């Protein structure tokens, strides 16, 4: 039994989910695979509409983000959609092994959405690397391989039925089940404890 966790650093809800992953993994004893995706591409592939294009939805989600972050006791500094490009950070995540990827992603999510770095600066990612004392050689990744993996992960997410982030795909026996959003991690937890019916 394992879970694929599909995410993009541009997604604040992915940040909230990422901050719960450690506890979730400890409680359920599962292997959770961090799967970086290109969220704008997934939205386009699935004919979804970005929340920013629906004013009422955008306003609601801002309030919801603040409520959830407060409930989880997490710092949150909202970033205006479209003001930073997450792709280089996503490429690095793709290039790392599983252990390093989780460590890197948690550091980026934490620093990015707590407002500790200014994403308006061109070197915001390098600043995170230095601030979090991450290996600088992680910046020297194989770009073509990383880009290919990001495309493949995004295609896999779409094939699994995903249309946004965060998305979780639970593999349990022969069954594969999709759960969308940090709100549905409770249902994901319940599904992890259900008897496997194959």
C-alpha positions as CSV (number, residue, x, y, z in Angstrom):
1,X,0.0,0.0,0.0
2,X,1.4,3.4,-1.0
3,X,0.3,6.9,-1.8
4,X,1.4,9.2,-4.6
5,X,1.3,12.8,-3.5
6,X,1.0,15.2,-6.5
7,X,1.9,18.8,-5.8
8,X,3.3,22.1,-7.1
9,X,5.0,24.7,-5.1
10,X,2.7,27.4,-6.5
11,X,-0.2,25.7,-4.7
12,X,-0.8,27.0,-1.1
13,X,-3.1,24.1,-0.4
14,X,-0.2,21.8,-1.4
15,X,1.9,23.6,1.3
16,X,-0.7,22.8,3.9
17,X,-0.9,19.2,2.8
18,X,2.9,18.8,2.8
19,X,3.1,20.0,6.4
20,X,0.7,17.2,7.4
21,X,2.5,14.4,5.4
22,X,5.1,13.6,8.1
23,X,2.4,12.9,10.8
24,X,0.2,11.1,8.3
25,X,3.0,8.8,7.3
26,X,4.0,8.1,10.9
27,X,0.4,7.2,11.9
28,X,-0.4,5.0,8.9
29,X,3.0,3.6,8.3
30,X,2.7,4.1,4.5
31,X,5.2,4.8,1.8
32,X,4.4,8.2,0.4
33,X,5.9,9.1,-2.9
34,X,6.3,12.9,-3.6
35,X,5.3,13.5,-7.2
36,X,6.1,17.0,-8.5
37,X,3.8,18.1,-11.3
38,X,3.2,21.2,-13.4
39,X,-0.1,22.4,-12.0
40,X,-0.9,24.9,-14.8
41,X,-0.4,22.1,-17.4
42,X,-2.6,19.7,-15.3
43,X,-5.4,22.3,-15.1
44,X,-5.2,22.8,-18.8
45,X,-5.2,19.1,-19.6
46,X,-8.3,18.5,-17.4
47,X,-10.2,21.6,-18.7
48,X,-10.3,22.9,-15.2
49,X,-10.5,26.6,-14.5
50,X,-7.9,28.3,-12.2
51,X,-9.6,29.8,-9.1
52,X,-8.2,33.2,-9.8
53,X,-10.5,33.4,-12.9
54,X,-13.6,32.9,-10.7
55,X,-13.7,35.9,-8.3
56,X,-16.1,34.5,-5.7
57,X,-14.2,31.2,-5.6
58,X,-10.8,33.1,-5.3
59,X,-12.1,35.2,-2.4
60,X,-13.5,32.1,-0.6
61,X,-10.3,30.2,-1.0
62,X,-8.2,33.0,0.4
63,X,-10.5,33.0,3.6
64,X,-10.3,29.2,3.7
65,X,-6.5,29.2,3.4
66,X,-6.2,31.6,6.3
67,X,-8.7,29.5,8.4
68,X,-6.8,26.3,7.7
69,X,-3.4,27.7,8.3
70,X,-4.6,29.2,11.7
71,X,-6.1,25.8,12.7
72,X,-2.9,24.0,11.8
73,X,-0.8,26.7,13.6
74,X,1.2,27.3,10.4
75,X,2.6,30.6,9.1
76,X,1.1,31.7,5.9
77,X,1.9,34.7,3.7
78,X,-0.3,34.6,0.6
79,X,1.4,35.1,-2.8
80,X,-0.5,36.6,-5.7
81,X,-1.1,33.9,-8.3
82,X,1.2,34.3,-11.3
83,X,3.9,36.3,-9.5
84,X,6.5,33.5,-9.4
85,X,7.6,30.6,-11.5
86,X,8.0,27.3,-9.6
87,X,9.4,25.2,-12.4
88,X,13.1,25.3,-11.5
89,X,12.3,24.2,-8.0
90,X,10.0,21.5,-9.4
91,X,12.9,20.4,-11.7
92,X,15.2,20.1,-8.8
93,X,12.6,18.1,-6.9
94,X,12.3,15.7,-9.9
95,X,16.1,15.3,-10.1
96,X,16.6,14.2,-6.4
97,X,16.2,10.8,-4.9
98,X,13.1,10.2,-2.8
99,X,14.7,11.0,0.6
100,X,16.4,14.2,-0.7
101,X,13.3,15.2,-2.6
102,X,11.1,15.1,0.5
103,X,13.7,17.1,2.5
104,X,14.0,19.7,-0.3
105,X,10.3,20.0,-0.8
106,X,9.5,20.5,2.8
107,X,12.2,23.2,3.1
108,X,10.9,25.0,0.0
109,X,7.2,24.8,1.0
110,X,8.0,26.0,4.6
111,X,10.2,28.9,3.5
112,X,8.2,30.0,0.5
113,X,4.7,30.1,2.1
114,X,5.9,31.5,5.5
115,X,7.1,34.6,3.7
116,X,10.7,34.1,4.6
117,X,11.9,34.8,1.1
118,X,10.7,37.4,-1.4
119,X,9.6,35.5,-4.5
120,X,9.7,38.8,-6.4
121,X,13.5,38.4,-6.4
122,X,15.1,36.4,-9.3
123,X,17.3,34.4,-6.8
124,X,14.5,33.4,-4.4
125,X,15.3,29.7,-4.9
126,X,19.0,30.2,-4.3
127,X,18.1,32.1,-1.1
128,X,16.1,29.1,0.1
129,X,19.0,26.8,-0.6
130,X,21.3,29.0,1.5
131,X,18.8,29.7,4.3
132,X,17.9,26.0,4.7
133,X,21.5,24.9,4.4
134,X,20.7,22.6,1.5
135,X,23.5,21.2,-0.8
136,X,24.2,23.8,-3.4
137,X,25.0,21.0,-5.9
138,X,21.3,20.3,-6.0
139,X,21.1,23.4,-8.3
140,X,23.3,21.5,-10.9
141,X,20.6,19.1,-12.1
142,X,20.1,17.4,-15.5
143,X,17.6,19.8,-17.0
144,X,16.3,17.5,-19.8
145,X,15.8,14.5,-17.5
146,X,14.1,16.7,-14.8
147,X,11.8,18.3,-17.4
148,X,10.8,14.9,-18.8
149,X,10.0,13.6,-15.4
150,X,7.8,16.6,-14.6
151,X,5.9,16.1,-17.8
152,X,5.5,12.4,-17.1
153,X,4.3,13.0,-13.5
154,X,1.8,15.5,-14.7
155,X,0.5,13.0,-17.3
156,X,0.3,10.3,-14.6
157,X,-1.7,12.6,-12.4
158,X,-4.1,13.4,-15.2
159,X,-4.4,9.7,-16.1
160,X,-5.3,9.0,-12.4
161,X,-8.1,11.5,-12.7
162,X,-6.4,14.5,-11.0
163,X,-7.4,18.0,-12.0
164,X,-5.6,20.1,-9.4
165,X,-3.2,20.0,-6.4
166,X,-2.8,18.6,-3.9
167,X,-4.0,15.2,-5.2
168,X,-3.3,11.9,-3.6
169,X,-3.6,8.5,-5.3
170,X,-3.9,5.5,-2.9
171,X,-2.6,2.2,-4.3
172,X,-4.1,-0.6,-2.3
173,X,-3.9,-4.1,-3.7
174,X,-5.3,-3.8,-7.3
175,X,-7.3,-0.7,-6.4
176,X,-6.3,2.8,-7.2
177,X,-8.3,5.7,-5.6
178,X,-8.0,9.5,-6.0
179,X,-8.4,12.0,-3.2
180,X,-8.3,15.7,-4.0
181,X,-7.4,18.5,-1.6
182,X,-6.1,18.8,1.9
183,X,-9.7,18.6,3.2
184,X,-10.0,15.0,2.0
185,X,-6.9,13.7,3.8
186,X,-9.4,12.5,6.5
187,X,-11.1,10.3,3.9
188,X,-7.7,9.2,2.6
189,X,-6.8,8.2,6.2
190,X,-10.0,6.2,6.5
191,X,-9.4,4.4,3.2
192,X,-5.9,3.4,4.4
193,X,-7.4,1.6,7.4
194,X,-10.2,-0.2,5.4
195,X,-9.9,-3.8,4.8
196,X,-8.3,-4.4,1.4
197,X,-11.0,-5.9,-0.9
198,X,-8.5,-6.2,-3.8
